[in-house]
Amino acid sequence: MGLERAISTAGGIRLDAVTDGLELRALPGVFAAGEMLDWEAPTGGYLLTHSLGTGRWAGRAAAGYLASARR
């Protein structure tokens, strides 16, 4: 269908609004991933891969957050 239909467009939570672990700066303990994030890229149909990857990234950061909160 062409590259125009395979591009993820901007919209969502700005990347400067999250930490390196994808935690919302305004809401500590809340993490964002996938289509919640504002990013634009020629994904070529691999949006699911990006969503799963950022989900894993945010999940690991959330686990670390919870582990440090229990200490």
Helices and strands as residue ranges (DSSP letters): G 3-6, E 7-8, G 15-17, G 34-36, E 41-42, H 47-69
